[in-house]
């Protein structure tokens, strides 16, 4: 399942803050992860455009792994909402630096639930059989997001042909 909302921000106009975090997904009885992700993406895309935030959300093996990029105040406010969201628990910040440019300048939020093929890519990157976002280093998380960015770009190009 893939969903994204296109936008584009000039990262040279203001400092960009990047926050990478992971959390365990908490589903209510009868909820499916894909439905939760779609609901999150609908709300996040609008809010993120308003806050000039870009990023990506990965759902894999019961984990959320997310990167948020934008103005510091907007990123902090977004993380506060996520922290208080019942669908997330056991949150862990992986990275939180200011950066020179965005990894996802075109997406107000890109979302991806990994297929079996995609998950094998992450497993190879991490050298693990089971995906556990809480064990990722900053570098490993950014490598995973680089793969997600490339998968999204490939899928978007295939869809336009």
Residue pairs with C-beta under 8 A, 6 or more apart in sequence:
1 34
1 37
1 38
1 111
1 112
1 113
2 111
2 112
2 152
2 155
3 37
3 38
3 41
3 110
3 111
4 41
4 107
4 109
4 110
4 111
4 152
4 156
5 41
5 45
5 48
5 49
5 107
5 108
5 109
6 106
6 107
6 108
7 49
7 54
7 106
7 107
7 108
8 105
8 106
9 52
9 54
9 70
9 102
9 105
11 100
11 101
11 102
11 105
14 52
14 71
15 71
15 72
15 98
16 69
16 70
16 71
16 98
16 99
16 100
16 101
16 102
17 69
17 70
17 71
17 72
17 75
17 96
17 97
17 98
17 99
18 67
18 68
18 69
18 75
18 95
18 96
18 97
18 98
18 99
18 102
18 103
19 67
19 68
19 69
19 75
19 76
19 79
19 93
19 95
19 96
20 65
20 66
20 67
20 68
20 93
20 94
20 95
20 96
20 138
20 141
20 142
20 145
21 65
21 66
21 79
21 82
21 91
21 92
21 93
21 94
22 63
22 64
22 65
22 66
22 91
22 92
22 94
22 133
22 134
22 136
22 141
23 63
23 64
23 82
23 88
23 89
23 90
23 91
23 92
24 62
24 63
24 64
24 88
24 89
24 90
25 33
25 36
25 59
25 62
25 63
25 64
25 87
25 88
26 86
26 87
26 88
26 89
27 33
27 36
27 87
33 59
33 62
33 113
34 113
36 87
37 57
37 59
37 111
37 113
38 111
40 57
40 87
40 111
41 57
41 109
41 111
44 57
44 78
44 108
44 109
45 108
45 109
46 108
47 53
47 78
48 54
48 55
48 68
48 70
48 78
48 108
48 109
49 108
51 70
51 71
51 74
51 77
51 78
52 70
52 71
52 74
53 68
53 69
53 70
53 71
53 74
53 75
53 78
53 108
53 109
54 68
54 69
54 70
54 102
54 104
54 105
54 106
54 107
54 108
54 109
55 66
55 67
55 68
55 69
55 70
55 104
55 107
55 109
55 110
56 66
56 67
56 103
56 104
56 107
56 109
56 110
56 111
56 112
56 145
56 148
56 149
56 152
57 64
57 65
57 66
57 109
57 110
57 111
57 112
58 64
58 65
58 66
58 111
58 112
58 113
58 114
58 144
58 145
58 148
59 65
59 111
59 112
59 113
59 114
60 113
60 114
60 119
60 122
60 131
60 133
61 119
61 130
61 131
61 132
61 133
63 131
63 132
63 133
63 134
64 88
64 133
65 133
65 136
65 141
65 144
65 145
66 82
67 103
67 104
67 141
67 142
67 145
68 75
68 78
68 79
69 75
69 99
69 102
69 103
69 104
70 78
72 98
82 88
82 91
83 91
90 134
92 134
94 136
94 137
94 138
94 141
95 138
95 141
95 142
103 142
103 145
103 146
103 149
104 110
104 145
104 149
107 152
110 148
110 149
110 152
112 118
112 148
112 151
112 152
114 122
118 151
119 131
121 147
121 151
122 131
122 144
122 147
123 129
123 131
125 140
125 143
125 144
125 147
126 135
126 136
126 140
126 144
128 135
133 141
136 144
